[in-house]
């Protein structure tokens, strides 16, 4: 039997070639029996393909050195050996949209090689998805199955379906199969190459994995016509009609005139996957949004990001396509979203608040998938590691086809594991042009690429076991000193000599987590209730002005040695220079400055005022403040949990009023604890 999942598992074993069974248990978080069953199933697939199988030698898994690209050459989706699984729903949607012939249940049975009842069950799932797009699946004796509804929604559904299918290991093979079943010509590679040629001509950089979807859309539109024209907002298109994107598209239309009927639709999709460039396409509106987001991130996270040109250039590169994805409702699928929300939950919440300028500019809510990419971007700047002095410098390049944001957080993860290595990031397009590759010793990438340097394929976010295995591979490849690498297996052998181990698997997991505990970027830290202590809370009736309010609010932090007087002056100076950016919500201000302005330890003090003090213009009621939380941070991550919890207070007018009315510090602390216990969720 051949399935997408089995081919994916082969790719996994190939990435972890020469790994012990025990180590594989740690990576997969399963027992030995499950690992061996997976190997057996993959081997059954390899036998069908008449290829060498995976072996286990001296407890090590040895995978044949056949790339996934070559494996896919042997996979025939039309063969009865291939069994469709999780891809069936998207295949049905894509097939029903594309096929111009009469479609019956019998046709769909032949298409997916499934029974009548299985097809009916799948069609029920299709209907659920269509409802989200306000579309209907209709069956009539004259037309068979077809999808009915707003043509723009059908285009969005088509785009989403393509995006889902190309994330599969067998995605391209499946798409070719569907095109063939619909008697259409599949020309993704042709359109991709044209986009590459003309993007070079007009000095545009497309995000590699996102432009693939547009190339497939072009292949579809060249062969297939939607009944109704794309409904567009003229004002939105005025933003991009003067950009090189239009000229690029017209050049391609000269070769394929059929594309002209969907010019506006394709133009909107191209805008959603082109990287912004401050030198080539600086747009004042997007730059203004960027400046507001940077300020909001600083305010909401208490972090001081390096506002270098490179920092702004990287952020603009990501924000530019995100802006147009918002405007034109371009769907975005981020495979890391759930993992990012889980592992970077506090930062995710704070970045979500900080992206309000983008929501307000586009009048649309930002999806969790988009927020996750911005979280990756800013998370990549959280590394705060002192560079070690080494005799011989080792240089590595980080290449990620998802764009600069993913490269930044991957670089941060790798820097934690290998502080002795100097890391640089590179776009997938620059890699294609072979820019700077010769100057590095090794390459880390999230996908298999052809290079003449040692290549290590990694995940953007790795668990502890995966980090240890990666470290082992790198150390062995470059013959680095073994004393710099700690082996969990060797420690287990030593422990076994002296004590009886009740649960070896749990001990191995605990050792793995402990050994890497001080090497991971820990996003979180103390809770708000741990930082806002009773002795740091003050209650007054009123103060004369906001400067006095900041000084009084900071007084407990000074008295208990959290900060120096210079930190208070830095806060006041910053507000005088930038404005009342520290007012994060009506009646609430969160003054803070850079840690190097005089912070000794992490802490938060609170001043409660019965009468408001104005932090802005006298007639600006939005800047009237009665709760002043002074934040003192020592690094870039330890306070994020507390600020995420504080954000819950800022979003709740009733809690703010309750805190203002509270008569004693104990009541304030009780309200804070209540908010934390109730928490919040990330609803899309």
C-alpha positions in Angstrom: 0.0 0.0 0.0 1.2 3.5 -0.9 0.0 6.6 1.1 1.1 10.1 1.5 1.6 9.4 5.2 3.9 6.5 4.6 6.0 8.5 2.1 6.1 11.3 4.7 7.4 8.7 7.3 10.1 7.6 4.9 11.2 11.2 4.6 11.3 11.4 8.4 13.5 8.3 8.7 15.8 9.6 6.0 16.2 12.8 8.0 17.1 10.8 11.1 19.4 8.3 9.3 21.8 6.4 11.6 19.7 7.2 14.7 19.3 4.6 17.5 15.9 3.1 18.3 16.0 4.7 21.8 16.7 8.1 20.3 13.9 7.6 17.8 11.5 6.8 20.6 12.4 10.2 22.1 11.8 12.0 18.8 8.5 10.3 18.1 7.4 10.2 21.8 6.5 6.5 21.5 7.7 3.1 22.4 10.0 0.7 20.5 7.1 -1.4 19.2 5.6 1.6 17.5 8.9 2.6 15.9 9.4 -0.9 14.5 5.8 -1.0 13.2 6.4 2.3 11.3 9.6 0.9 9.8 7.7 -2.3 8.7 5.0 -0.3 7.0 7.4 2.0 5.2 9.4 -1.1 4.1 6.2 -2.6 2.6 5.8 0.5 0.6 9.5 0.5 -0.6 9.1 -3.2 -1.7 6.1 -2.2 -3.8 8.2 0.6 -5.4 11.1 -2.0 -5.9 13.5 0.1 -3.8 15.9 -0.8 -1.0 14.4 -1.1 2.5 15.2 0.4 5.9 17.3 -1.9 8.1 18.2 -1.9 11.8 21.9 -2.7 12.5 23.2 -2.8 16.0 20.1 -1.0 17.2 20.6 1.8 14.7 18.1 2.7 12.0 19.8 2.7 8.5 17.7 4.3 5.8 18.6 3.9 2.1 20.1 7.1 0.6 17.3 7.9 -1.8 16.0 11.4 -1.8 12.3 12.1 -1.4 12.4 13.7 -4.9 13.5 10.4 -6.4 11.1 8.4 -4.3 8.2 10.5 -5.8 9.3 9.6 -9.3 8.3 6.0 -8.6 4.9 6.9 -7.1 2.0 6.6 -9.5 -1.1 8.2 -8.0 -3.3 6.5 -10.6 -2.1 3.1 -9.5 -4.5 1.0 -7.3 -1.6 0.6 -4.9 -2.0 4.2 -3.8 -4.7 4.8 -1.2 -6.1 8.3 -0.7 -6.5 9.3 3.0 -6.5 12.8 4.5 -6.2 14.4 1.1 -9.6 13.1 -0.1 -11.7 16.1 0.9 -9.5 18.6 -0.8 -9.3 16.4 -3.9 -13.1 16.3 -4.1 -13.4 20.0 -3.9 -10.7 20.6 -6.5 -12.1 18.0 -8.9 -15.7 19.3 -8.7 -14.5 22.9 -9.4 -12.3 21.9 -12.3 -14.2 19.2 -14.0 -16.5 20.5 -16.7 -18.1 17.1 -17.4 -21.1 15.6 -15.7 -20.1 14.3 -12.2 -22.0 11.5 -10.5 -21.3 9.5 -7.4 -20.1 6.8 -9.7 -17.5 9.1 -11.2 -16.3 10.1 -7.7 -16.0 6.4 -6.7 -13.7 5.8 -9.7 -11.8 9.1 -9.0 -10.9 8.2 -5.4 -11.3 4.4 -5.7 -13.7 4.4 -2.8 -17.2 2.9 -2.1 -20.4 4.8 -2.6 -21.0 5.2 1.1 -17.5 6.5 1.7 -18.0 9.1 -1.1 -21.3 10.2 0.5 -19.5 10.5 3.9 -16.7 12.6 2.3 -19.3 14.8 0.5 -20.8 15.6 3.9 -17.4 17.0 5.0 -17.1 18.9 1.8 -20.5 20.6 2.5 -19.2 21.7 6.0 -16.2 23.4 4.4 -18.3 25.0 1.7 -20.6 26.5 4.4 -17.7 28.5 5.7 -17.4 30.1 2.3 -21.1 30.6 1.9 -21.1 28.1 -0.9 -23.3 25.1 -1.7 -22.7 21.6 -3.1 -25.6 20.9 -5.4 -26.6 17.7 -7.3 -28.9 17.7 -10.2 -29.7 15.1 -12.9 -28.7 17.6 -15.6 -25.4 18.8 -14.2 -24.4 16.2 -11.6 -22.4 17.6 -8.7 -21.3 21.2 -8.8 -20.4 24.1 -6.4 -22.7 27.1 -6.5 -22.3 30.5 -5.0 -20.3 33.8 -5.1 -17.5 33.6 -7.6 -15.1 35.4 -5.4 -15.7 32.8 -2.7 -15.1 30.0 -5.2 -11.8 31.5 -6.0 -10.9 31.7 -2.3 -11.9 28.1 -1.9 -9.8 27.1 -4.9 -6.8 28.9 -3.5 -7.3 27.3 -0.1 -7.6 23.8 -1.6 -4.4 24.2 -3.7 -2.6 25.5 -0.6 -3.6 22.4 1.4 -2.7 20.0 -1.4 0.8 21.3 -2.0 1.7 21.0 1.6 1.5 17.2 1.2 4.6 15.3 0.3 2.7 13.8 -2.7 0.9 17.1 -3.4 2.3 17.6 -6.9 1.6 14.1 -7.9 -1.9 14.4 -6.7 -2.5 17.7 -8.5 -1.2 16.1 -11.8 -3.6 13.2 -11.2 -6.6 15.6 -10.8 -5.6 17.7 -13.9 -5.3 14.5 -15.9 -8.7 13.2 -14.7 -10.2 16.6 -15.8 -8.5 16.3 -19.2 -6.4 19.5 -18.4 -2.7 20.2 -18.9 -0.7 20.6 -15.6 1.9 23.4 -16.2 2.9 24.5 -12.7 6.6 24.3 -13.5 6.2 26.4 -16.7 4.4 29.2 -14.9 6.7 29.0 -11.9 9.7 29.5 -14.2 8.0 32.4 -16.0 7.3 34.1 -12.6 11.0 33.5 -11.8 12.2 35.1 -15.0 10.0 38.1 -14.8 10.6 38.6 -11.1 14.3 38.9 -11.8 13.5 41.4 -14.6 11.4 43.6 -12.3 13.6 43.1 -9.2 10.8 41.4 -7.2 11.3 38.6 -4.6 8.5 36.1 -4.2 8.2 34.0 -1.1 9.0 30.6 -2.5 6.3 28.4 -0.9 3.6 31.0 -1.5 4.3 31.7 -5.1 3.8 28.0 -5.8 0.1 28.4 -5.2 0.0 31.3 -7.7 1.8 29.2 -10.3 -0.8 26.5 -9.9 -3.6 29.0 -10.0 -2.2 30.3 -13.3 -2.1 26.7 -14.6 -5.8 26.3 -13.6 -7.0 29.6 -15.0 -5.2 29.0 -18.3 -7.3 25.8 -18.7 -10.5 26.7 -16.9 -12.9 29.7 -16.8 -15.1 30.7 -13.8 -18.6 31.9 -14.9 -18.5 35.3 -13.2 -15.7 37.9 -13.2 -13.7 38.7 -10.1 -15.4 41.4 -8.0 -12.9 44.0 -7.1 -12.6 47.1 -5.0 -11.1 49.8 -7.3 -9.5 51.7 -4.4 -7.7 48.6 -3.2 -6.3 47.9 -6.7 -5.0 51.5 -7.0 -2.5 50.6 -4.4 -0.8 48.0 -6.6 -1.7 49.0 -10.2 1.5 51.2 -10.4 3.8 48.5 -9.0 6.0 46.2 -11.2 3.5 43.4 -10.4 1.1 44.6 -13.1 3.9 44.8 -15.7 5.1 41.3 -14.8 1.6 39.9 -15.2 1.0 41.6 -18.5 4.3 40.1 -19.8 3.0 36.6 -18.9 -0.4 37.3 -20.4 1.3 38.0 -23.8 2.3 34.3 -23.8 -0.9 33.0 -22.2 -3.8 35.4 -23.1 -6.3 33.3 -21.1 -4.9 34.7 -17.9 -6.0 38.2 -18.8 -9.6 37.4 -17.8 -8.4 36.9 -14.2 -5.9 39.8 -14.2 -7.2 41.4 -11.0 -7.5 38.2 -9.1 -4.0 37.0 -10.0 -2.6 40.5 -9.3 -4.1 40.4 -5.8 -2.6 37.0 -5.2 0.8 38.1 -6.4 0.7 41.1 -4.1 0.1 38.6 -1.2 3.3 36.7 -1.8 5.9 39.3 -2.9 8.4 40.4 -0.3 8.5 44.1 0.5 11.7 45.9 -0.2 12.3 49.3 1.4 14.6 50.2 -1.4 12.4 49.2 -4.3 8.8 49.4 -3.2 8.5 51.6 -0.1 4.8 52.4 0.5 4.2 55.2 2.9 1.0 53.7 4.2 2.7 50.3 5.0 5.7 52.1 6.5 3.4 54.0 8.8 1.7 50.8 9.9 5.1 49.2 10.5 6.2 52.1 12.7 3.0 51.8 14.7 3.4 48.0 15.1 7.0 48.4 16.3 5.9 50.9 18.9 3.1 48.7 20.0 5.4 45.7 20.2 7.8 47.7 22.4 4.9 48.9 24.6 3.2 45.6 24.9 6.2 43.4 25.4 8.5 45.8 27.3 11.2 45.0 24.8 13.7 47.3 23.0 14.2 45.9 19.6 17.2 47.1 17.6 15.7 49.6 15.1 18.5 49.1 12.6 17.9 49.3 8.9 18.2 45.6 8.7 15.5 45.1 11.4 13.1 47.4 9.6 14.0 45.9 6.2 13.2 42.4 7.5 9.9 43.5 9.1 8.8 45.4 6.0 9.6 42.4 3.8 7.0 40.4 5.9 4.5 43.2 6.5 4.2 44.2 2.8 2.6 40.9 1.6 0.7 40.5 4.9 -1.0 43.9 4.2 -2.2 42.8 0.8 -3.3 39.4 2.1 -5.5 41.3 4.5 -6.9 43.6 1.9 -7.6 40.9 -0.7 -8.7 38.1 1.6 -5.8 35.9 0.6 -5.9 32.7 2.6 -2.7 31.8 4.5 -1.9 28.3 5.9 0.8 28.3 8.6 1.6 24.7 9.5 3.4 26.0 12.7 0.4 27.9 14.1 -0.7 25.4 16.8 2.9 24.7 17.8 3.7 28.4 18.1 0.6 29.1 20.2 1.6 26.3 22.5 5.3 27.1 22.9 5.3 30.9 22.5 1.8 31.5 24.0 2.7 34.6 26.0 4.5 36.3 23.1 1.8 35.2 20.7 -0.8 37.0 22.9 1.3 40.2 23.0 2.0 40.3 19.3 -1.7 39.8 18.6 -2.4 43.0 20.6 0.4 44.8 18.8 -1.0 44.1 15.3 -4.0 46.3 15.9 -2.6 49.0 13.5 -2.8 46.4 10.7 -6.3 45.4 11.6 -7.4 49.0 11.8 -5.8 49.9 8.4 -7.4 47.0 6.6 -10.7 46.9 8.6 -10.3 43.1 9.0 -9.4 40.8 11.8 -6.0 39.1 11.5 -6.0 35.3 11.5 -4.0 33.2 13.9 -1.9 32.0 11.0 -0.8 35.5 10.2 -0.2 36.4 13.9 1.9 33.2 14.2 4.2 34.4 11.4 4.7 37.8 13.1 5.3 36.0 16.4 8.0 34.0 14.6 9.5 37.2 13.2 9.7 39.1 16.6 10.6 35.8 18.4 13.7 35.6 16.2 15.0 38.8 17.9 14.7 37.4 21.4 18.0 35.6 21.4 20.2 37.2 24.0 23.4 35.1 24.0 26.9 36.3 24.7 29.2 35.3 21.9 31.9 32.9 22.9 35.5 33.4 21.9 36.6 30.6 19.6 39.9 29.9 17.9 38.4 28.8 14.6 35.1 30.4 13.5 32.5 28.1 12.1 30.0 29.8 9.8 26.5 28.4 9.0 23.7 29.6 6.7 20.0 29.2 7.6 17.7 28.9 4.6 13.9 28.7 5.0 11.5 28.8 2.1 8.8 30.3 4.2 10.7 33.6 4.3 12.8 35.8 6.6 10.6 35.4 9.7 10.9 31.6 9.9 14.7 31.9 9.3 15.0 34.4 12.2 13.4 32.1 14.8 15.2 29.0 13.4 18.5 31.0 13.7 17.7 31.8 17.3 16.9 28.1 18.1 20.2 27.0 16.4 22.2 29.7 18.2 21.0 28.3 21.5 22.2 24.9 20.5 25.5 25.9 18.9 26.8 29.1 20.5 30.2 28.5 19.0 28.8 28.8 15.4 28.2 32.1 13.6 24.8 32.0 11.9 23.5 34.0 8.9 20.1 33.8 7.2 19.4 33.7 3.5 16.2 33.8 1.5 15.4 30.8 -0.7 15.7 33.1 -3.8 19.2 34.1 -2.9 20.1 30.5 -2.4 18.8 29.7 -5.9 21.1 32.4 -7.2 24.0 30.9 -5.2 24.7 34.1 -3.3 27.1 33.8 -0.5 26.9 30.0 -0.2 30.6 29.5 -0.8 31.5 31.5 2.3 29.8 29.1 4.8 30.8 25.7 6.3 27.3 24.2 6.7 23.7 24.8 5.8 20.6 24.4 7.9 17.2 24.2 6.0 13.7 23.2 6.7 13.6 21.3 3.3 15.9 19.2 1.2 18.0 21.4 -1.2 20.9 20.6 -3.5 24.1 22.1 -2.1 27.8 21.1 -2.0 28.1 21.9 1.7 27.0 19.7 4.7 23.2 20.0 4.9 21.2 19.6 8.0 17.4 19.4 7.6 15.6 20.7 10.7 12.2 21.8 11.9 11.6 25.5 12.6 10.7 24.6 16.2 12.4 21.5 17.6 11.8 19.5 20.8 14.6 18.7 23.2 15.4 15.2 21.7 15.5 16.6 18.2 18.0 19.3 19.3 20.3 16.7 20.9 20.2 14.5 17.8 21.0 17.5 15.6 23.9 18.5 17.9 25.2 15.0 17.8 25.2 15.0 13.9 26.9 18.4 13.7 29.6 17.5 16.2 30.3 14.2 14.4 30.4 15.8 10.9 32.8 18.6 12.0 34.8 16.5 14.5 34.1 19.0 17.3 35.4 18.3 20.8 33.3 15.5 22.3 33.5 17.0 25.8 31.3 19.8 24.5 28.5 17.3 23.8 26.6 15.5 26.6 25.1 12.1 25.6 21.9 11.1 27.4 22.6 7.5 26.5 26.1 7.6 28.2 24.6 9.2 31.3 21.9 6.4 31.4 24.6 3.7 31.2 26.4 5.3 34.2 23.2 5.5 36.2 22.3 1.9 35.4 25.5 0.7 36.9 24.6 2.0 40.3 20.8 2.0 40.7 17.7 0.1 39.5 15.8 2.2 37.0 12.0 1.7 37.2 11.1 3.6 34.1 14.0 4.1 31.6 11.9 5.9 29.0 10.7 8.5 31.5 14.2 9.0 32.9 15.6 9.5 29.4 12.9 12.1 28.7 13.5 13.9 32.0 17.3 13.9 31.4 16.8 15.2 27.9 14.6 18.1 29.1 17.0 18.9 31.9 20.1 19.0 29.8 18.5 21.4 27.4 16.5 23.4 29.9 19.2 26.1 30.1 19.7 26.2 26.3 16.1 26.8 25.1 14.6 30.2 24.6 12.2 30.3 27.6 9.3 32.5 26.7 7.3 33.2 29.9 8.8 33.6 33.4 7.0 34.8 36.5 3.3 35.4 36.7 1.8 38.9 37.2 0.7 37.9 40.7 4.3 37.0 41.5 5.6 40.3 40.4 3.0 42.7 41.6 3.6 42.2 45.3 1.8 43.9 48.2 4.8 46.1 49.1 5.0 47.4 45.5 1.4 48.7 45.5 0.5 52.3 46.4 -2.9 54.0 46.6 -3.3 57.8 46.4 -6.1 60.2 45.8 -4.4 62.3 43.2 -1.1 63.7 41.9 -0.2 67.0 40.1 1.0 65.7 36.8 2.1 62.5 34.9 5.8 63.0 35.7 5.0 63.0 39.4 2.8 59.9 38.9 5.7 58.0 37.2 8.1 59.0 40.0 5.8 58.0 42.8 4.7 54.8 41.0 8.4 53.8 40.7 9.3 54.6 44.3 8.8 51.0 45.7 11.0 49.6 42.9 13.7 52.1 43.9 13.4 51.4 47.6 13.6 47.6 47.2 16.6 47.8 44.8 14.8 46.7 41.6 15.9 49.9 39.7 18.0 53.0 39.9 16.9 56.6 39.6 18.3 56.7 36.0 15.6 54.2 35.0 12.8 56.5 36.1 14.4 59.4 34.3 14.7 57.3 31.1 11.0 56.6 31.2 10.1 60.3 31.5 12.5 61.2 28.8 11.1 58.5 26.5 7.5 59.8 27.0 8.6 63.4 26.4 10.3 62.3 23.1 7.8 59.9 21.7 4.5 60.8 23.4 2.1 59.0 25.7 2.7 55.6 24.1 2.7 54.0 27.5 -1.1 54.5 27.9 -2.1 51.0 26.7 -5.8 51.3 27.5 -8.2 53.9 28.8 -7.2 54.6 32.4 -4.1 52.3 32.3 -0.4 53.2 31.7 2.6 50.8 31.7 5.8 52.9 31.9 9.0 51.1 31.1 12.4 51.7 29.5 15.4 49.7 28.3 16.9 47.3 30.9 20.3 49.0 30.5 18.9 52.2 31.8 19.3 50.9 35.4 17.4 47.7 36.1 18.7 45.2 38.7 15.9 42.7 38.8 12.5 41.9 37.3 9.6 43.6 39.0 6.3 45.5 38.6 4.9 48.2 40.9 1.4 49.7 40.8 0.1 53.1 41.7 -3.7 53.5 42.0 -5.2 56.9 41.8 -8.7 57.9 42.7 -8.6 60.9 40.4 -7.1 60.6 36.9 -3.9 62.2 35.8 -3.5 63.1 32.1 -0.5 61.7 30.2 -1.2 63.6 27.0 -3.0 66.8 26.1 -5.3 68.3 28.7 -8.4 67.7 26.5 -7.5 64.2 25.5 -9.7 62.0 27.8 -8.2 58.8 26.3 -4.9 59.6 28.1 -6.5 60.0 31.5 -4.9 57.4 33.8 -5.7 56.0 37.2 -3.7 52.7 37.2 0.1 53.0 36.6 2.0 49.7 36.3 5.8 50.4 36.2 7.6 47.6 34.5 11.3 46.8 35.2 12.7 44.1 32.9 16.1 42.4 33.0 16.0 40.5 29.7 13.9 39.9 26.7 11.7 37.0 27.9 11.3 36.7 31.7 8.4 39.2 31.9 6.3 38.1 28.9 4.0 35.8 30.9 3.2 38.7 33.3 2.6 41.1 30.4 0.3 38.7 28.6 -1.7 38.4 31.9 -1.7 42.2 32.2 -3.1 42.4 28.6 -6.1 40.4 29.9 -6.7 43.3 32.3 -6.3 45.9 29.6 -9.0 44.2 27.5 -11.5 44.1 30.3 -13.1 47.5 31.2 -15.0 46.0 34.2 -11.8 44.7 35.8 -10.1 48.1 35.2 -13.0 49.8 37.1 -12.8 47.2 39.9 -9.1 47.8 40.3 -9.6 51.5 40.5 -12.4 51.1 43.1 -10.4 48.6 45.2 -9.8 49.9 48.7 -6.8 47.8 49.9 -3.8 46.1 48.1 -5.2 42.7 49.0 -8.3 43.4 47.0 -6.2 44.5 44.0 -4.1 41.2 44.3 -7.4 39.2 44.5 -8.7 40.8 41.3 -5.4 40.1 39.4 -5.5 36.5 40.5 -9.1 36.2 39.3 -8.2 37.5 35.8 -5.3 35.1 35.6 -7.4 32.1 36.6 -10.0 32.9 34.0 -7.3 33.4 31.3 -8.1 33.7 27.6 -8.2 31.7 24.4 -6.9 32.3 20.8 -10.1 32.3 18.8 -9.6 32.7 15.0 
